[in-house]
Amino acid sequence: MDIDRQRTLSALAELVRDVGWSSERVGHSFAAAQGLHPTDLRALTAIYAADRAGAPLTVRELSAELDLTPAAITYVIDRLTASGHVWRERGAHDRRTVVLRFAEHGHQIARAFFTPLGNLHAEALADFTDDELAISARVLAVVNAALTRFDRELRAPAAGESPVAPS
């Protein structure tokens, strides 16, 4: 591999790691400001993303996503509903199923907290051309897909093995 390409790939990997760490710190600041436990924030993020994609999570799906027992996930959901961030809804196709929706109160709080960050992002990216932004978006999409694949592979038990219990 060309040494310049290797350096560029290494720099990209470090920047992706740095974005992850910075995002985690901002998330913890949001959680602290809202009196949320870090697990609540992880659940809230998953519920928001699924709701935004038009595929709200069931309680069972959230439990699997966060590697939590049903009892633990119930406790998390109870805290999030009590705080007004999330609400439960009966499934459209199966009324026995409960899906989790991101509440308007949650949207308002998130907007108030994250709008300044969005403004900083817009300011930071203002001098990039549309083509540069499109390439950047493609790079981030591919990196995110690789992270998602790696995570799935880590979670999937090998043939004949039982899943690793969360600690």
N, C-alpha and C positions, 0 to 999 in steps of 0.2 A: 504494500500500500504506500502511496506517495506520502512523504513526511508532512507536507503542508496539509493534505487531506486529513491525516491522522491528528494533527494539531487542531484543526478546525472541528473535527468530530469530538475530540477531547474537550475543547472549549464549549461546544454545544451541550455535551453531557453535564459539565459543571454548571452551566447556566440553567439547565432544566432542573438540576438538583437545587440550585439556589432559589429558583421560582417556587419549587415545592416547599422548601423551608420557609421562605417569606410568606407564602400563602398560609401555611400552617400557623405561623405566628399571628398573622392578621385574624385568622379564624379563632385562635385562642383569645385574642383581644375582644372579638365580637362575643364569644361565649361568656367571657368574664363580665362584660358590660351587661349581658342579659341574665346573668346568674345561672348559666347553663353549664352542665358537666361536659367535658370533652366528648363523651359518648353521645350526649344529646346533640351536640353540634354535628357529629358524623351522621347521626340519624336524620337530622334536619336537612343536611346537605343532600343526602340520598333521596329523601322525600321530595325536596324541591326539584332536583334534577329529573326524577321520574314524572312528577306532576307536570313539569314544563314540557317534557317530551310527549305528554299525552298518554302515558302509561303508568298511572299511579300504582305504587307498591302496595301489596297486601302485607299484612303483619308477618306472615311466614316469609315472604320475599325479603323484607327488611331484616328479619332475624338472620337469614342466610347471608345477606349482604354484609352485615356487621359481625358475623360469626358470634352471635349471642344466643343464649337459650331463650325459649319462648317466655319464660318467667321474667328474665332480665329485659327483654324487648318490651314486654307489657309495662314494666316499671318506667322505662324510657318514654314510651308513648303516653303514659299517664302524665308524666311531668310536662311533656311538650303540649299536650292538650290543655292541661291546667294553666299553662303560661300563655295560651292563646296562639301559639305558633302553628299548630296542626289541628286538624279535625278528622274524625273518623266518618266514613261513609260506607253504606252497603254497596256491594259490587253490582254493577249494571246487569251482568249476565247471570250471576249467582248471588242471590240475596243473602246467603249464609256467609259469604266472604266479606271481610272488612278491608276497605282500601284506605290509605292515608293520604290526606290532601293538605297542601300548604295553605294555611289560613291567610285571609286578608291582613290580619294583625301582623302576622309574620312578614308578609310582603312590605308593609309599611315600615316596620322596624329595620328590615334588611335594606330597604331603599335609603332610609335615613342614615344608616351606618356606612353603606358601601357606595353611595353616590359620589362622595369626594374621591374615592379610589377610582371610580369610573372616569371621573373628570381628569385625574392625574394620568390615567392610561391614555385617554384621548389626547391630552397635551403631549405626552411622551411620543406618541405615534404620528403626530400631525405632519411631520416633515417627510414621512415615507410615502412613496408613490403607491397607487393602487396595486400595481404589479408586485412591488416588494411586499406589501401586506398579504397579497394572495399567496406568495411563496412562503412567507412566514406562517400563515395559517395552515398551509399544507404540511410544513415541517412539524408544527405542533400537533396536528391531527395524527400524523404517522407515529410520532413519539408517544402520544397518548394511547394509540392503538397498541403499541408495543408494551407499554406499561400495563394496560388492561389484560393483554394476553399473558404476560408474565404472572400477574396476580391470579388469573384463572388457573394457570398451570401450578402455581404454588398451593392453591386451595384444593385442587383435584387430587384425590387419593390415587396412588398407583394401584394397578390391578392387584386385587387380593388384600389390599391394606384397608384399614378403617381410617376415616378422616381423623386428623389431629384435633383433639379437643382444645377449645380456646382456654387460655389460662386466665 
